Amino acid sequence: GHTFSVNSHGLVQTINNIRVDDLQSGIPRHFICRAILDCNTLEEALVHLQRPDRAGGFHHSLGQPSGNNLLSVEAPASACVVKKISRPASHANHLLDEKFSGLSQTITDSSAFRQSMSEKLISESTSPDPKSILFHQPSQGLSIFRRPKDGADDYAFTLATGISRISASGVKWQIHLNKNELPALAN
């Protein structure tokens, strides 16, 4: 994701930038993300994401041990779609829900590739390992794990990779800088 966090209540949030042409005057999306860091529950987080006065938005993945749910929330300025996730899934930098099919957005080749490739890798495994998907980096061409000046059609690249494992007993998280290294940070 664009960035990731876990708060003292075990609420995990990752966000993905989306390039949607529905910006309006309102509360900036980064302030919405910061407000979620103060939430105790998934329900409280959704109140912020469903506000009608949002200036723009992100895609959010939300989870929490006590919530027993993993949520995918597409929240551009004009609407909010919440889906419960019950199996491995991925989300790149564009809206996927058909509710947004008429909404103008920029889908870069890189984002389309990462969505397609992550879905392919998930479908080919009975128990997909998040690291094997997030660190996908073939010797040539587009990849999920982005490097500076990798030839993609946007400016983005992977600074760090966060992996959170949510269970009834809590959240275990790791931050990786590269595929073949131990986590740079972990709890």
Backbone torsions as a table, in degrees:
resi	resn	phi	psi	omega
1	GLY	NA	173.8	177.4
2	HIS	-59.9	-43.9	174.5
3	THR	-159.4	171.3	-174.8
4	PHE	-148.7	155.5	-179.6
5	SER	-159.0	161.6	169.2
6	VAL	-142.8	133.8	-177.8
7	ASN	-101.2	-178.2	-176.3
8	SER	-68.6	-12.7	176.6
9	HIS	-95.6	5.9	179.3
10	GLY	78.7	13.5	178.7
11	LEU	-81.8	120.0	-179.6
12	VAL	-99.6	134.9	177.4
13	GLN	-135.1	129.7	165.6
14	THR	-121.6	148.7	178.2
15	ILE	-128.1	148.7	174.6
16	ASN	-122.7	132.6	173.8
17	ASN	-63.9	139.2	172.0
18	ILE	-126.8	144.8	-175.8
19	ARG	-110.4	80.2	-174.1
20	VAL	-108.4	141.7	-178.2
21	ASP	-92.3	53.1	179.2
22	ASP	-131.1	24.7	-178.2
23	LEU	-61.0	146.8	179.5
24	GLN	-149.6	168.1	174.1
25	SER	-66.6	136.9	-179.7
26	GLY	163.9	-163.3	-178.2
27	ILE	-75.9	125.0	-179.1
28	PRO	-61.3	145.5	-175.8
29	ARG	-61.8	-30.8	178.1
30	HIS	-67.8	-32.9	176.3
31	PHE	-68.4	-37.2	176.1
32	ILE	-61.1	-45.3	179.2
33	CYS	-61.0	-41.7	178.9
34	ARG	-65.9	-38.0	178.6
35	ALA	-62.1	-35.3	179.2
36	ILE	-63.4	-30.6	178.3
37	LEU	-62.0	-22.0	178.7
38	ASP	-92.5	-1.2	-176.0
39	CYS	-78.6	146.0	175.8
40	ASN	-88.2	-27.4	-172.4
41	THR	-138.3	165.0	174.3
42	LEU	-62.0	-38.6	-179.4
43	GLU	-60.6	-41.7	177.2
44	GLU	-63.6	-40.0	178.9
45	ALA	-62.2	-41.4	-179.3
46	LEU	-64.3	-30.7	176.7
47	VAL	-58.4	-43.2	179.1
48	HIS	-67.3	-41.4	-175.9
49	LEU	-72.9	-20.6	-178.7
50	GLN	-99.6	6.9	177.6
51	ARG	-59.9	138.4	178.8
52	PRO	-79.4	-9.5	-175.4
53	ASP	-103.2	31.7	177.0
54	ARG	-80.9	137.2	-179.5
55	ALA	-77.4	-31.2	-178.5
56	GLY	-162.1	-165.8	-178.9
57	GLY	-163.0	-179.5	178.2
58	PHE	-134.2	174.0	160.8
59	HIS	-94.1	134.9	179.3
60	HIS	-120.0	136.9	164.2
61	SER	-106.9	129.2	-178.0
62	LEU	-128.2	142.1	175.7
63	GLY	-156.1	161.9	-179.6
64	GLN	-163.3	139.8	-179.6
65	PRO	-55.6	-43.9	-177.4
66	SER	-76.5	-17.2	-178.4
67	GLY	-81.2	-19.2	-179.5
68	ASN	51.7	26.1	179.1
69	ASN	-139.1	147.8	166.1
70	LEU	-115.7	127.8	-175.7
71	LEU	-116.0	141.2	170.0
72	SER	-110.2	120.5	-175.0
73	VAL	-123.9	112.4	172.8
74	GLU	-93.9	116.7	-171.4
75	ALA	-134.5	67.3	170.5
76	PRO	-69.1	178.7	-177.1
77	ALA	-61.8	-32.3	-169.5
78	SER	-87.7	-12.3	-177.5
79	ALA	-168.6	177.4	178.4
80	CYS	-148.6	125.1	177.7
81	VAL	-119.3	124.2	-179.3
82	VAL	-112.0	128.3	177.1
83	LYS	-127.1	136.0	172.4
84	LYS	-80.3	133.9	-179.0
85	ILE	-106.4	122.6	-178.0
86	SER	-117.4	2.7	179.8
87	ARG	-146.9	165.8	179.0
88	PRO	-54.6	136.8	-177.7
89	ALA	-150.3	166.6	179.1
90	SER	-139.7	163.7	177.4
91	HIS	-153.6	122.2	177.8
92	ALA	-95.5	-149.8	-169.9
93	ASN	-99.7	45.9	173.2
94	HIS	-156.8	159.3	-179.4
95	LEU	-72.5	140.8	-177.9
96	LEU	-113.1	-29.6	-173.6
97	ASP	-66.5	138.9	-178.0
98	GLU	-63.2	-19.6	176.0
99	LYS	-58.0	-28.1	-177.3
100	PHE	-98.1	12.0	-174.9
101	SER	-60.8	-28.3	179.5
102	GLY	-92.1	-1.9	-177.7
103	LEU	-87.3	129.5	-179.6
104	SER	-70.4	129.2	177.6
105	GLN	-148.9	157.7	175.1
106	THR	-96.7	121.4	175.7
107	ILE	-113.3	106.5	-179.9
108	THR	-71.9	158.6	175.1
109	ASP	-58.4	-38.1	-180.0
110	SER	-62.5	-46.0	-179.7
111	SER	-65.0	-44.0	178.3
112	ALA	-60.9	-42.3	178.6
113	PHE	-63.2	-48.2	-177.1
114	ARG	-62.5	-37.5	177.3
115	GLN	-66.2	-48.3	-178.7
116	SER	-63.1	-46.3	-177.8
117	MET	-67.3	-41.5	179.7
118	SER	-64.8	-39.6	176.4
119	GLU	-63.4	-39.8	178.6
120	LYS	-63.8	-47.2	-179.3
121	LEU	-63.1	-38.5	177.6
122	ILE	-65.5	-44.2	-176.7
123	SER	-68.2	-24.9	-177.8
124	GLU	-85.2	-2.8	-176.9
125	SER	-124.4	141.7	175.9
126	THR	-80.0	-22.6	178.2
127	SER	-144.5	77.0	-174.1
128	PRO	-63.2	137.0	176.9
129	ASP	-92.5	121.5	-178.4
130	PRO	-53.9	-38.9	-179.1
131	LYS	-63.5	-38.8	-179.0
132	SER	-66.4	-28.7	178.1
133	ILE	-81.4	-51.3	-175.7
134	LEU	-65.7	-26.0	179.5
135	PHE	-100.3	16.6	176.9
136	HIS	-58.1	121.0	-179.4
137	GLN	-154.6	88.0	177.7
138	PRO	-66.4	167.9	-177.2
139	SER	-67.3	-24.8	178.7
140	GLN	-140.0	156.6	174.1
141	GLY	84.8	-169.5	-178.1
142	LEU	-69.0	156.0	179.9
143	SER	-147.7	166.0	173.9
144	ILE	-77.0	-46.6	176.2
145	PHE	-79.7	109.7	-172.4
146	ARG	-92.7	141.8	175.7
147	ARG	-119.0	154.8	178.6
148	PRO	-56.7	140.9	176.7
149	LYS	53.6	44.6	-179.1
150	ASP	-86.3	8.2	176.4
151	GLY	87.0	2.4	179.4
152	ALA	-73.5	169.4	-174.8
153	ASP	-92.3	21.3	173.5
154	ASP	-142.6	176.0	-173.8
155	TYR	-90.5	-5.4	-169.5
156	ALA	-79.5	153.4	169.5
157	PHE	-155.2	166.0	-175.2
158	THR	-79.9	119.6	175.8
159	LEU	-88.3	-42.1	179.2
160	ALA	-157.5	160.0	179.7
161	THR	-121.8	123.0	178.5
162	GLY	-102.7	133.9	176.7
163	ILE	-126.5	120.8	178.5
164	SER	-114.8	131.1	175.8
165	ARG	-112.2	113.2	-176.2
166	ILE	-100.6	126.3	176.4
167	SER	-137.9	175.4	180.0
168	ALA	-59.8	-26.5	-177.7
169	SER	-88.5	-6.6	178.1
170	GLY	142.5	-161.9	-178.5
171	VAL	-119.0	128.5	171.1
172	LYS	-110.1	125.8	-178.4
173	TRP	-127.3	153.2	177.0
174	GLN	-140.3	145.2	173.4
175	ILE	-118.9	120.5	-178.8
176	HIS	-109.1	141.0	174.9
177	LEU	-96.8	-31.9	-179.9
178	ASN	-145.8	162.7	-176.0
179	LYS	-62.1	-45.3	-170.0
180	ASN	-97.6	18.5	179.4
181	GLU	-114.4	156.7	172.7
182	LEU	-65.5	160.0	178.5
183	PRO	-57.1	140.5	176.4
184	ALA	-73.0	-33.2	176.4
185	LEU	-142.6	148.8	176.5
186	ALA	-163.4	160.4	174.6
187	ASN	-106.7	NA	NA
